[in-house]
């Protein structure tokens, strides 16, 4: 690490920027355009101006960032370290500008220069650091930690290409690398002094009574920091992302000089692969090895960094839990427990039991799923190959759990069926394990870890997810945010419970009209963006916008949604006037990516696009029904889709969605929910009231009973004429002309398997959609229900979630 140089004669006030006025902001912006970006105003491109604006805003973010760091060090405060494979932070420019209170000044100055603040912020690439709800939750939590003054670090990987960029070729998903780092990222600060070696493979040998691990290879983790500014600009934390770079011995100079250029760099390419792609395909052994290596790379670099920072001010590592909290966001960082034990035992001389006790006090584990494939199990052979020392530690932990808690039933433990079980490992090495909704936490206790819950009573608790209102209302929906401020005053951004005051106005026609206008403006904004970005034109803005955006997975049941859409199309074809009552026009919008190896989910994407091709070009129905699937769903797209939504589709099979956060964002923006009693839907319905939620479907217990009933799929299909007609149309090739068998496996699954109970819930969903039409025909009634949804979203602020983590799990106080 580089040596710090003593500097004299520089005071903090020497570096403090004056309060920004429009004139000062303009000067600073032009200064950065010329001296940072290297362009004069007459020849600057949109990207040049965006970079200059970002540097101008970034300068303002540095003051709270530095001051927060100084205060944390000076007061020797406990820090939270949030480990996550995903941080879906989206664009940072507008978010930081709002949180620093500079948006109005920035927009005014840019307008005076003939520029548009909106156009500049739209030019910023979305950071490709996540896939869906897990990563977006981590981003919300980082922002709330900063807003609340909770000293913290986020730790993730700096993926060069993220998950992938999604496009469609004749309806099929096509995956290409993301290029978000193709241009300069002004938010990035490289920290060469914070770099760590991470070892892989090799062997373990006993020396002088100690186990010594000699890795086969080492990779260097290079730190890249981004400031995360809280609302009001009073505190800022750090998001530290690790990039994998080869150590010097990876490059074979002799082979290079011999003309073997590619071979000389082969090990270098392998090292960089660790931070190239989010969730590489693990259907092969090499893919599994890369996934496990990525997870260890993240956790090892982070834990080394945490210990280094602690030891800067402390010498007694036994007191680590008093100053350090580490939260594992799902099972991906679960190897953090064995890694911390390894460092304490192998490098700092602790006994195993003492190291394990310290580790458990420091670590917390957030479980996000009940799906077996998402809980991760790594074969003993793979673990032995990649992390032999850690396998020894996990085996010791497994035996220790029995020593502490007594004999346990067969199949319960950290190792079983030839594999290391990462969920159980995370459980045993953490002092608290939390679910992310009330229902999910109950299922974690009952179905996922029932024996471990009994053996470690009180360890499992609930912290329901939340979303930041700064990003998901004040930024994403400025007209609605302005209406809220005009109606209840300022301050709701950090006290979301105040939204309940909106209920005092639900019978005020003027207020309801104003709310309706904000929804109309959101639809206009969305349709203009869809036209400009994708060439999707002529979308009606007076229709009901029915939106489902989330990762493509069978349990989320995008299939149920599109099958019902086909049924709707068939009904309009049969009865264009709906018996004289007319049809409520619908715009059905989908968004989300399917994992590259998840063929069933990719088939559903193609079906949605095939249906859109038929429906949108049918002159008999296009005035009543449209289907839209814009590709490459990301945070910025969500910021346009969610404010425009009238109906939020939260239709997962009951008992399978841990929480969801999209459901919260939609409701906060005035969309009514059609959904099952799954995840946080349960709590949302409790808060907004049953009359303001379109409920359908089997309950969690009923799902289990239905799956146990032989022939349930065929019985459900045969009981529903509408569903039979839909499946028949698909089987006949109505949506795949010339390829009648394209969806043969999908149709066969519906008749004979249907694990996710699409058929069993179809008629109930259909009835709920009829109720949606009925309510939407009365605009005032719909608007009242929508406003009630907004008014009762206070509980679902990520600020509330973080306060619960601080109190229940981290034992950390605000520094503000």
Secondary structure, DSSP 4 states (H G I P E B T S, - for coil): -PPPPP--S--GGGGPPPPP-HHHHHHHHHHHIIIII---GGG--HHHHHHHHHHHHHHHHHHHHHHHHHHHHHTT--EEEEE-S----B--HHHHHHHTT-HHHHHHHHHHTT--HHHHHHTSPPB----SHHHHHHHHHHHHHHHHT--EEEEEE--SS-S-EEEEETTEEEEE---TTSS--TT-EEEEEEEEEEEES-EEEEETTEEEEE-SEEEEEEEEEEEEEPTTSS-EEEEEEEEEEE-GGGS-HHHHHTT-HHHHTHHHHHHHGGGT-SS---SSHHHHHHHHHHHHHHHHHHHHHHHHHHHHH-S-GGGHHHHEEEEEESGGGTTHHHHHHHIIIIIT---HHHHHHHHHHHEEEE-----HHHH-EEEHHHHHHH-HHHHHHHHHHHHHHHHHH----TT-SSEETTEEEHHHHHHHT-SEEEESSHHHHHHIIIIISHHHHHHTTT-EEE----B-HIIIIIITTHHHHHHHHHHH-S-GGG-GGGGGGGGGGTT-HHHHHHHHHHHHHHHHHHHHHHHHHH------SSSEEEEEES---GGGTHHHHHHHHHHHHHHHHH-TTTTTT-PPPEEEEEE----TT-HHHHHHHHHHHHHHHHHTT-TTTTTTEEEEE-SS--HHHHHHHHHH-SEEEE-PPTT-----SHHHHHHHTTPEEEE-S-TTHHHHHHHH-GGGEEE-S--HHHHHHHHTSTTHHHHHHHT-HHHHHHHHHHHTTTTSTT-TTTTHHHHHHHHHT-TT-HHHHHHHHHHHHHHHHHHHTSHHHHHHHHHHHHHT-GGGBHHHHHHHHIIIII------
